Amino acid sequence: MAKEYVFIDEWDVDAPKEAVFMALADAGTYPQWWRPVYIDVEVGGPPEVGRTSKQHFKGRLPYTLRTTSEIV
């Protein structure tokens, strides 16, 4: 069984919090931001607290990653 890995990322952005939330919470747009990185994103509905999304992406290393994110 795989161990759970928790990735916490914190950014400081000079913008209204509502605009930042809408941009980051809309995981369905991630492939548009990072075309060479994101392979696929599954989103179960509009951005809102409690919504989860699944990401499949790659980097320079010879493997891909699958993650699940939740809006908290």
C-alpha positions as CSV (number, residue, x, y, z in Angstrom):
1,M,0.0,0.0,0.0
2,A,1.3,3.5,-0.9
3,K,1.9,6.0,1.8
4,E,0.0,9.2,1.7
5,Y,2.0,12.3,0.7
6,V,0.7,15.7,1.5
7,F,1.9,18.6,-0.6
8,I,1.3,22.1,0.8
9,D,2.0,25.0,-1.4
10,E,1.7,28.6,-0.3
11,W,1.9,31.6,-2.6
12,D,1.8,35.4,-1.8
13,V,-0.1,37.2,-4.5
14,D,-0.9,40.9,-4.7
15,A,-4.5,40.5,-5.9
16,P,-8.0,40.4,-4.4
17,K,-8.5,37.0,-2.6
18,E,-11.7,36.3,-4.6
19,A,-9.9,36.6,-7.9
20,V,-7.0,34.4,-6.7
21,F,-9.5,31.8,-5.3
22,M,-11.4,31.6,-8.6
23,A,-8.2,31.3,-10.7
24,L,-6.6,28.6,-8.5
25,A,-9.8,26.7,-7.6
26,D,-10.8,26.1,-11.3
27,A,-8.5,23.1,-11.7
28,G,-10.1,22.4,-15.1
29,T,-8.1,25.3,-16.5
30,Y,-4.7,24.1,-15.3
31,P,-3.8,22.4,-18.7
32,Q,-4.3,25.8,-20.3
33,W,-1.8,27.4,-17.9
34,W,0.8,24.6,-18.0
35,R,0.4,22.9,-21.4
36,P,3.6,20.8,-21.4
37,V,3.0,19.6,-17.8
38,Y,-0.7,18.6,-17.4
39,I,-1.8,15.5,-19.2
40,D,-5.4,15.4,-17.8
41,V,-7.5,17.0,-15.1
42,E,-10.9,15.6,-13.9
43,V,-13.2,18.0,-12.1
44,G,-16.5,17.1,-10.6
45,G,-18.2,20.5,-10.9
46,P,-17.7,24.2,-10.4
47,P,-15.1,25.5,-8.0
48,E,-16.4,25.5,-4.4
49,V,-15.2,24.5,-0.9
50,G,-15.1,20.7,-0.6
51,R,-14.8,20.1,-4.4
52,T,-12.0,17.6,-5.4
53,S,-10.2,17.3,-8.6
54,K,-7.7,14.7,-10.0
55,Q,-4.6,15.8,-11.9
56,H,-2.3,13.7,-14.1
57,F,0.9,15.5,-15.0
58,K,4.5,15.1,-15.9
59,G,7.9,16.9,-15.6
60,R,11.3,16.3,-17.0
61,L,11.8,13.0,-15.1
62,P,10.7,9.8,-16.9
63,Y,7.5,9.3,-15.0
64,T,4.1,10.9,-14.5
65,L,2.3,11.8,-11.3
66,R,-1.4,11.6,-10.3
67,T,-2.7,13.8,-7.5
68,T,-6.0,14.6,-5.9
69,S,-6.7,18.1,-4.6
70,E,-9.5,19.4,-2.5
71,I,-10.6,23.0,-2.1
72,V,-10.6,23.9,1.6
